[in-house]
Amino acid sequence: MAKSTKTSSLDFARGAMGNIITPEMVSKHLGVRYPKKELLKLEKVPFSEATLKKYRESHILVAGYPLSIRDIEKKTSKTKVCFNSTNKLFVKRDEVGYQWYLIRKDIGKRLVDEGDDEKMARACVVVYTAVLYYLIYKEGIFNRFMARCVSSLEDQDVYVGNGSDDWLL
């Protein structure tokens, strides 16, 4: 019997996931360039084949690139975001990382880790995913809701969204 692995190849992930945002898509739509070293790391997806198959329809596999919400706002006009937090330093300082994220497509949007436990996604990752998904697939994924998130710079939950028909969250 073959041993189960906790990682998958990017080629497998492309075929297995119904919704994927690859480094090539990020580069095309946000005008960024991944360093070769980071691209090589992203060839391995830190989720098992079984996990990718399980979340094929309900989640989006997203290649991260170090951008803050403010950086995303500068690159696109699609980030009319409302926050409930009084301390908005995370908008400028909290960044997405060079890594893979598995983000739920519905308002529950939590980050999945390999142990099958779900964690609240960071606000910057949610905005990054929503903007890219809209730019690539021309549809919103968190329409008209405030999404409960966290920030690595805050001690409290952050709600991200707009509640408007004209925006993608």
Secondary structure as UniProt FT lines:
FT   STRAND          8..9
FT   HELIX           10..16
FT   STRAND          20..21
FT   HELIX           23..30
FT   HELIX           36..41
FT   TURN            42..43
FT   STRAND          44..45
FT   HELIX           49..54
FT   TURN            55..58
FT   STRAND          59..63
FT   HELIX           69..75
FT   STRAND          82..83
FT   HELIX           89..93
FT   STRAND          100..104
FT   TURN            107..108
FT   STRAND          110..112
FT   TURN            114..115
FT   STRAND          118..120
FT   HELIX           123..137
FT   TURN            143..144
FT   STRAND          146..150
FT   TURN            152..153
FT   STRAND          158..161
FT   TURN            165..166
//
